[in-house]
Amino acid sequence: MRNKWVKALLVIVVAVIVATAAAFQISKSRRFQFFGEIIPRINTRQKVVALTFDDGPLPGATEEVLSVLDEEGVKATFFVVGSELERHLEEGRKIVAAGHELGNHSYSHKRMVLKTPSFIESEIERTDQLIRQAGYQSAIHFRPPYGKKLILLPYFLSRTSRKTITWDVEPDSYPDIAADSNKIIAHVMEKARPGSIILLHVMYKSRDESRKEVKGVITGLKGEGYSFKTISQMLDILETEGKAGGEEVRLIHGDDVHKVQTTNYFMRN
């Protein structure tokens, strides 16, 4: 009898470990979530990319980035943190006045995994209100802090018809690359492809190298024939090219096969 209890306990422990590991992998996935639409890039043959910036807005850094974008004639998407926008609403207004897109990056920039529904709703709705106060009137897309999501966040986003925007190019993920603006440019040039969503962190003092490479990234990709779009413009391309319809796909985690609804771009990448 004792051996049976030991075996049962071991099975439970193993199951918990496997479930935890699977949940962790799903929470950080850039391509999959259980509810709604998640967009790491769009599937297109057009040589277009989206340049996106996370965090802020902060005085100084915002003006510096806006100056480069204006000089290069590029429109970008800024995923702003609500608490920063609240303190620096004028910086958000400058972004909007320059014709760029504002996205929601939560209010507090806390990981939104294992949070209550009320916390998730507050983080998103509060930031949306601030984005509207900054003068932005178009659709507001959402990017989870650290890219983390599991069950309740995607469910809320799906229920409120919001898309989750992730990315497929992020040089800041690699410390040795993030510390050198030339390496950042080289990484983006190597990894970018038609439909890529590029993520850069440029707002804080620790991101000086990332700010330095904005112009280099733009001129380098222009030299390869790319043009730049906002996230909304990229989604318009996705819809126009007929790749916005849902299809059932089979997503495999270990020995488990999950059927999910997702957009067609997922089927082709």
C-alpha positions as CSV (number, residue, x, y, z in Angstrom):
1,M,0.0,0.0,0.0
2,R,2.8,2.3,0.9
3,N,4.5,1.8,-2.5
4,K,1.3,2.7,-4.2
5,W,1.1,6.0,-2.3
6,V,4.7,6.7,-3.1
7,K,4.1,6.0,-6.8
8,A,1.0,8.2,-6.8
9,L,2.9,11.0,-5.2
10,L,5.7,10.8,-7.7
11,V,3.1,10.8,-10.6
12,I,1.6,14.0,-9.1
13,V,4.9,15.7,-8.6
14,V,6.0,14.8,-12.2
15,A,2.6,16.1,-13.5
16,V,3.0,19.3,-11.6
17,I,6.5,19.8,-12.9
18,V,5.5,19.1,-16.5
19,A,2.5,21.4,-16.3
20,T,4.5,24.2,-14.8
21,A,7.2,23.8,-17.5
22,A,4.5,23.9,-20.2
23,A,2.8,26.9,-18.7
24,F,6.2,28.7,-18.5
25,Q,6.9,28.0,-22.2
26,I,3.4,29.1,-23.3
27,S,3.6,32.3,-21.1
28,K,6.7,33.5,-23.0
29,S,5.7,32.3,-26.4
30,R,5.7,35.1,-29.0
31,R,3.5,33.1,-31.4
32,F,0.9,31.3,-29.3
33,Q,-1.8,32.2,-26.8
34,F,-5.0,30.4,-25.7
35,F,-7.4,33.1,-26.7
36,G,-7.6,35.8,-29.3
37,E,-5.1,37.0,-31.8
38,I,-1.4,37.2,-31.3
39,I,0.8,38.8,-33.9
40,P,4.6,38.4,-33.9
41,R,4.9,39.4,-37.6
42,I,2.7,39.4,-40.7
43,N,3.0,37.0,-43.6
44,T,3.6,39.1,-46.7
45,R,6.0,39.3,-49.6
46,Q,6.0,43.1,-49.4
47,K,9.3,44.4,-48.1
48,V,7.7,46.2,-45.1
49,V,8.6,46.1,-41.4
50,A,7.2,47.7,-38.3
51,L,9.5,49.6,-36.0
52,T,8.2,49.5,-32.4
53,F,9.5,51.0,-29.2
54,D,8.6,49.8,-25.7
55,D,8.4,51.8,-22.4
56,G,8.3,55.5,-21.6
57,P,7.6,58.1,-22.9
58,L,10.4,60.0,-21.1
59,P,11.6,63.6,-21.8
60,G,14.8,63.7,-23.8
61,A,14.7,60.2,-25.2
62,T,11.3,60.8,-26.8
63,E,12.5,63.9,-28.6
64,E,15.7,62.3,-29.7
65,V,13.9,59.3,-31.3
66,L,11.2,61.5,-32.8
67,S,13.9,63.7,-34.4
68,V,15.5,60.7,-36.1
69,L,12.1,59.4,-37.3
70,D,11.2,62.8,-38.7
71,E,14.5,63.1,-40.4
72,E,14.1,59.7,-42.0
73,G,10.3,60.1,-42.8
74,V,9.4,57.0,-40.8
75,K,6.3,56.3,-38.8
76,A,6.6,54.0,-35.8
77,T,4.5,52.5,-33.0
78,F,5.3,53.4,-29.3
79,F,4.1,50.9,-26.7
80,V,3.9,53.2,-23.7
81,V,3.7,52.4,-20.0
82,G,0.7,54.1,-18.4
83,S,2.5,55.3,-15.3
84,E,5.2,57.0,-17.4
85,L,2.6,58.5,-19.8
86,E,0.7,59.8,-16.8
87,R,3.8,61.6,-15.5
88,H,4.9,62.8,-19.0
89,L,1.6,63.2,-20.9
90,E,3.1,66.0,-23.0
91,E,5.7,63.5,-24.4
92,G,2.8,61.3,-25.5
93,R,1.2,64.2,-27.2
94,K,4.4,64.9,-29.1
95,I,4.4,61.3,-30.4
96,V,0.8,61.6,-31.5
97,A,1.4,65.1,-33.1
98,A,4.2,63.6,-35.1
99,G,1.9,61.1,-36.7
100,H,3.1,58.0,-34.8
101,E,1.0,55.3,-33.2
102,L,0.5,54.7,-29.5
103,G,0.1,51.2,-28.1
104,N,-0.7,49.9,-24.6
105,H,2.2,48.3,-22.6
106,S,0.2,48.2,-19.3
107,Y,0.1,50.8,-16.5
108,S,2.7,49.4,-14.1
109,H,4.9,47.2,-16.4
110,K,4.3,44.2,-14.1
111,R,4.3,40.7,-15.4
112,M,0.6,40.0,-16.2
113,V,0.8,36.3,-15.4
114,L,-1.1,34.9,-12.3
115,K,-2.9,38.2,-11.8
116,T,-6.5,38.8,-11.0
117,P,-9.0,39.8,-13.7
118,S,-9.6,43.1,-11.9
119,F,-5.8,43.9,-12.0
120,I,-5.6,43.0,-15.7
121,E,-8.6,45.1,-16.5
122,S,-7.3,48.1,-14.5
123,E,-3.8,48.0,-16.1
124,I,-5.2,48.0,-19.6
125,E,-8.2,50.3,-19.3
126,R,-6.3,52.9,-17.2
127,T,-3.5,53.1,-19.8
128,D,-6.0,53.3,-22.7
129,Q,-7.6,56.3,-21.0
130,L,-4.3,58.0,-20.8
131,I,-3.5,57.2,-24.4
132,R,-6.8,58.9,-25.3
133,Q,-5.8,61.9,-23.2
134,A,-2.6,62.2,-25.2
135,G,-4.8,62.7,-28.3
136,Y,-4.5,59.3,-29.9
137,Q,-7.8,58.3,-31.5
138,S,-7.1,55.2,-33.5
139,A,-7.2,51.5,-32.5
140,I,-5.0,50.8,-29.5
141,H,-3.1,47.5,-29.6
142,F,-1.6,45.8,-26.6
143,R,1.9,44.4,-25.9
144,P,2.3,42.5,-22.6
145,P,5.2,43.5,-20.4
146,Y,8.1,41.1,-21.0
147,G,5.9,39.4,-23.5
148,K,4.4,37.3,-20.7
149,K,0.8,36.1,-20.8
150,L,-1.0,32.9,-19.9
151,I,-4.8,32.5,-19.5
152,L,-6.6,35.5,-18.1
153,L,-4.8,38.2,-20.0
154,P,-5.4,36.7,-23.4
155,Y,-9.0,36.0,-22.4
156,F,-9.6,39.6,-21.4
157,L,-7.9,40.9,-24.6
158,S,-10.0,38.5,-26.7
159,R,-13.2,39.5,-24.9
160,T,-12.5,43.2,-25.5
161,S,-11.5,42.7,-29.2
162,R,-7.8,43.7,-28.6
163,K,-4.9,42.1,-30.4
164,T,-1.7,41.0,-28.7
165,I,1.3,42.4,-30.5
166,T,4.6,40.7,-29.9
167,W,7.7,40.7,-32.2
168,D,10.1,38.5,-34.2
169,V,13.2,40.7,-34.0
170,E,14.6,42.0,-30.7
171,P,18.3,42.7,-30.5
172,D,17.9,43.8,-26.8
173,S,17.4,40.2,-25.8
174,Y,21.1,39.5,-26.1
175,P,23.2,41.4,-23.6
176,D,26.4,41.3,-25.8
177,I,24.4,42.7,-28.7
178,A,22.4,45.3,-26.7
179,A,25.7,46.8,-25.4
180,D,27.0,47.7,-28.9
181,S,25.0,49.8,-31.4
182,N,26.8,48.3,-34.3
183,K,25.9,44.8,-33.2
184,I,22.3,45.9,-32.8
185,I,22.2,47.1,-36.4
186,A,23.9,44.0,-37.7
187,H,21.4,41.8,-35.8
188,V,18.4,43.6,-37.1
189,M,19.8,43.5,-40.7
190,E,20.3,39.7,-40.4
191,K,17.0,38.8,-38.8
192,A,14.5,41.2,-40.4
193,R,12.4,39.8,-43.2
194,P,9.2,41.0,-45.0
195,G,6.5,41.5,-42.4
196,S,8.9,41.6,-39.4
197,I,7.9,43.5,-36.2
198,I,11.1,45.0,-34.7
199,L,11.3,45.7,-31.0
200,L,13.7,48.3,-29.6
201,H,14.1,49.7,-26.1
202,V,15.2,53.3,-26.3
203,M,13.7,55.2,-23.5
204,Y,15.9,54.8,-20.5
205,K,19.5,55.9,-19.8
206,S,20.6,52.3,-19.8
207,R,19.4,52.1,-23.4
208,D,21.8,54.7,-24.9
209,E,23.2,52.1,-27.4
210,S,19.7,51.3,-28.6
211,R,18.9,54.9,-29.2
212,K,22.1,55.4,-31.1
213,E,21.2,52.6,-33.6
214,V,17.7,53.8,-34.5
215,K,19.0,55.8,-37.5
216,G,21.4,53.0,-38.5
217,V,18.6,50.4,-38.4
218,I,16.4,52.6,-40.6
219,T,19.0,53.5,-43.2
220,G,20.2,49.9,-43.3
221,L,16.8,48.5,-44.0
222,K,16.0,51.2,-46.4
223,G,19.1,50.3,-48.3
224,E,17.7,46.7,-48.6
225,G,14.5,48.1,-50.0
226,Y,12.3,48.0,-46.9
227,S,9.7,50.6,-46.0
228,F,8.3,51.2,-42.5
229,K,4.7,50.8,-41.3
230,T,2.9,51.3,-38.0
231,I,1.3,48.2,-36.5
232,S,-2.1,49.2,-37.7
233,Q,-0.8,49.6,-41.2
234,M,0.8,46.1,-41.0
235,L,-2.6,44.7,-39.9
236,D,-4.3,46.4,-42.8
237,I,-1.8,44.6,-45.1
238,L,-2.6,41.3,-43.4
239,E,-6.3,41.9,-44.0
240,T,-5.9,43.1,-47.5
241,E,-3.8,40.1,-48.5
242,G,-6.5,37.8,-47.2
243,K,-4.5,36.4,-44.3
244,A,-6.6,37.6,-41.4
245,G,-9.1,34.6,-41.4
246,G,-8.9,32.1,-38.5
247,E,-7.9,28.5,-39.2
248,E,-7.5,25.6,-36.8
249,V,-3.9,24.5,-36.3
250,R,-2.3,21.9,-34.2
251,L,0.2,23.2,-31.7
252,I,2.4,20.5,-30.1
253,H,3.9,20.7,-26.6
254,G,5.7,17.5,-25.8
255,D,3.2,14.7,-26.2
256,D,0.1,17.0,-25.9
257,V,-1.6,18.3,-29.0
258,H,-3.7,21.4,-28.6
259,K,-6.2,22.7,-31.2
260,V,-6.3,26.5,-31.3
261,Q,-7.8,29.3,-33.3
262,T,-5.2,31.6,-34.7
263,T,-4.5,33.7,-37.8
264,N,-3.3,32.3,-41.1
265,Y,0.2,33.9,-40.8
266,F,0.9,31.3,-38.1
267,M,0.3,28.5,-40.6
268,R,2.9,29.8,-42.9
269,N,5.8,30.4,-40.5
